[in-house]
Amino acid sequence: MDDRSFEEVQQDKDKDLQRSASPRSSPPGNILSAGMKISDILISGSTDCTARSWSFEKGRTLHVFSGHTGPVTCLGIDADARVLVTGSTDGTVRSWDISTGSAIRVFEAHTMPVVCMVV
């Protein structure tokens, strides 16, 4: 369990979002590193414990977001379309870099499944 205050958690979240929004990780204007716009991407969550990003045009998987140990029950993206946030029956919320598929942070405080969230 995390013993940090709400303010400390929020500050860390803000730092993560700033870091993920830097030019090194994703170009500006909601363009992903592969030259695709976020509007060309579909993101799904599954009972296989993963989320996936898909190319609308090619119908293929771009990234698999793995790490949950229970089905992914909800997801959202930040306003800049750079960070994916997933919730799961494993009780965790995870954040991911949409353009690379890499994990940013795991939030572990729930003792029951996460069923909804607002990003």
C-alpha positions in Angstrom: 0.0 0.0 0.0 1.2 3.5 -0.8 1.8 5.7 2.3 2.2 8.9 0.3 -0.3 11.8 0.7 -2.8 12.6 -2.1 -0.7 15.7 -3.0 2.4 13.6 -3.3 0.7 11.1 -5.5 -0.8 13.9 -7.7 2.6 15.5 -8.0 4.1 12.2 -9.2 1.3 11.8 -11.6 1.8 15.2 -13.0 5.6 14.5 -13.4 4.8 11.3 -15.3 2.4 13.0 -17.6 4.9 15.8 -18.3 7.6 13.2 -18.9 5.4 11.2 -21.3 4.4 14.3 -23.1 8.0 15.4 -23.8 9.1 15.6 -27.4 11.4 12.6 -26.8 8.5 10.2 -26.3 5.9 11.4 -28.7 5.7 14.2 -31.3 3.2 17.1 -30.7 -0.3 17.3 -32.3 -1.5 13.8 -31.3 0.8 12.2 -33.9 2.3 8.9 -32.7 5.9 7.9 -33.4 5.0 5.7 -36.3 3.5 8.7 -38.1 -0.1 7.7 -37.2 -2.7 10.0 -35.7 -4.5 8.9 -32.5 -7.7 9.0 -34.6 -6.2 6.1 -36.6 -5.9 4.0 -33.5 -8.4 1.7 -31.7 -7.6 0.6 -28.1 -9.2 -2.4 -26.5 -9.2 -4.1 -23.2 -9.6 -7.9 -22.7 -10.2 -10.8 -20.4 -6.8 -12.0 -21.5 -5.4 -9.4 -19.0 -4.0 -7.1 -21.7 -5.0 -4.0 -23.6 -4.0 -3.5 -27.2 -3.7 -0.7 -29.7 -4.8 -1.4 -33.2 -4.4 0.2 -36.6 -7.8 1.0 -38.1 -6.3 1.0 -41.6 -4.4 -2.3 -41.4 -6.4 -4.0 -38.8 -3.3 -5.2 -37.0 -2.0 -4.9 -33.4 0.4 -2.0 -32.8 1.2 -2.6 -29.1 0.2 -5.1 -26.4 0.0 -3.5 -23.0 0.8 -6.4 -20.6 1.1 -6.4 -16.9 -2.3 -6.9 -15.4 -3.0 -10.2 -13.7 -6.8 -9.9 -14.2 -9.1 -8.9 -17.0 -8.9 -5.3 -18.1 -12.3 -3.8 -17.2 -11.9 -0.1 -18.1 -9.5 2.2 -19.9 -9.1 5.9 -20.9 -6.6 8.2 -22.5 -5.3 11.6 -21.3 -6.3 14.8 -23.1 -3.1 14.8 -25.2 -3.7 11.2 -26.3 -0.2 10.1 -25.1 -1.0 8.1 -22.0 -3.3 5.1 -21.8 -4.7 4.3 -18.3 -6.2 0.8 -17.7 -8.1 -0.7 -14.7 -8.4 -4.4 -14.0 -10.0 -7.0 -11.8 -6.6 -7.4 -10.2 -7.3 -4.1 -8.3 -4.6 -2.1 -10.1 -4.6 0.9 -12.4 -1.7 1.1 -14.8 -0.5 3.9 -17.1 1.2 3.3 -20.4 2.9 5.3 -23.2 0.6 4.9 -26.2 3.3 5.5 -28.8 5.8 2.9 -27.4 3.6 0.5 -25.4 5.8 0.8 -22.4 4.5 0.9 -18.8 4.8 4.2 -16.9 3.3 3.5 -13.5 1.3 1.0 -11.4 -1.3 2.3 -8.9 -1.9 -0.3 -6.2 -4.4 0.7 -3.5 -7.7 -1.0 -4.4 -8.6 -4.2 -2.6 -11.3 -5.2 -5.1 -11.6 -5.0 -8.9 -11.4 -1.6 -10.6 -14.5 -1.1 -12.7 -14.5 2.5 -13.8 -12.3 5.6 -13.9 -12.1 9.1 -15.3 -8.8 10.3 -16.9 
